[in-house]
Amino acid sequence: MDFALTVVRALHFAATIVLFGGYAYAYAVSPDGRTRQRFVAVAGWSLAVAVATAAAWLAIEAGHMSGEPLAQALGDGTMRIVLASTLFGHTWILRGVLALVLALSLAAMRGAAQRRRIAQAIGASCAALLLVSLACAGHAAGDAGTAGIAHLCADGVHLLAAGAWLGALVPLVFLLRESSSGSVQRASLAVRRFSVLGMACVGALVLTGLVNATFALHRVSELFDSRYGNELLLKLALFAAIVVLATVNRVRLTPRLDLTDARSANAAQRSLLRNAVAEVVLGFAIVAIVGNLGITMPPMH
């Protein structure tokens, strides 16, 4: 059951990140300030996966909380009790409402231009809240008082920064691939905008990651002699690899997009595409680790 919960959590995190990232790309990265052509379809499928995995997550948690087999927990009203009487259940009700509003906003984006802009703003807000609210389903939800609020806020900002960076990277990869036949200028503008977004997100991730680590670990040695610390170390190693790739993109490859030599500019774009794909793979590997990290108990004190 723990393995099933890890997979469900990882898929849910990935779906909500891709969903929010599409909006982040449109507002902060897109060369023309618009959503991509297939945005509604991608967002719709991401929302569907998020809803399905949220339902599976709720069912597994109901079984864990009751100590009953999953089939019995689904049939004896346990899920209703979880929804009505726990923070996890209340959060899931709120997230269900957000998902419904988000679905309606996606449907409305097929209308007139003014209607699309309003629907996009509503959808972006709901997608952000859907991602941030996951903080209430992790270790931060177990802390009480002022410390608990601080932990929840740090976790929420951490999720938002990760979603904006990794989520917006996905449509950027498609832009780099589509532009490889010609428009290097659009790719250059998008990459520079993404670089600014990425630096802000990395700063937020580092700061909030340090805050979260102080709540979970009380000694540096716990990084090496506990399962939670080992998983966190692996996450940090993958994050460092992404930062190295992002630095190479920023310092070496992005300036080459503006070269007058078309062959050199196209070669730089292909290299950026390769590195961006590697960043996406590493990023979702981190998401897989997070899927398990959230159900791994930190060292006890």
Stockholm file with secondary structure:
# STOCKHOLM 1.0

chainA/1-301         MDFALTVVRALHFAATIVLFGGYAYAYAVSPDGRTRQRFVAVAGWSLAVAVATAAAWLAIEAGHMSGEPLAQALGDGTMRIVLASTLFGHTWILRGVLALVLALSLAAMRGAAQRRRIAQAIGASCAALLLVSLACAGHAAGDAGTAGIAHLCADGVHLLAAGAWLGALVPLVFLLRESSSGSVQRASLAVRRFSVLGMACVGALVLTGLVNATFALHRVSELFDSRYGNELLLKLALFAAIVVLATVNRVRLTPRLDLTDARSANAAQRSLLRNAVAEVVLGFAIVAIVGNLGITMPPMH
#=GR chainA/1-301 SS CHHHHHHHHHHHHHHHHHHHHHHHHHHHTCTTSCCCTTHHHHHHHHHHHHHHHHHHHHHHHHHHHHTSCHHHHHHTTHHHHHHHHSHHHHHHHHHHHHHHHHHHHHHHTTSCHHHHHHHHHHHHHHHHHHHHGGGGGSGGGGCCHHHHHHHHHHHHHHHHHHHHHHHHHHHHHHHHHHGGGSCHHHHHHHHHHHHHHHHHHHHHHHHHHHHHHHHHCSSTTHHHHSHHHHHHHHHHHHHHHHHHHHHHIIIIIGGGGGCSCHHHHHHHHHHHHHHHHHHHHHHHHHHHHHHHHTTSCCCCC
#=GC SS_cons         CHHHHHHHHHHHHHHHHHHHHHHHHHHHTCTTSCCCTTHHHHHHHHHHHHHHHHHHHHHHHHHHHHTSCHHHHHHTTHHHHHHHHSHHHHHHHHHHHHHHHHHHHHHHTTSCHHHHHHHHHHHHHHHHHHHHGGGGGSGGGGCCHHHHHHHHHHHHHHHHHHHHHHHHHHHHHHHHHHGGGSCHHHHHHHHHHHHHHHHHHHHHHHHHHHHHHHHHCSSTTHHHHSHHHHHHHHHHHHHHHHHHHHHHIIIIIGGGGGCSCHHHHHHHHHHHHHHHHHHHHHHHHHHHHHHHHTTSCCCCC
//
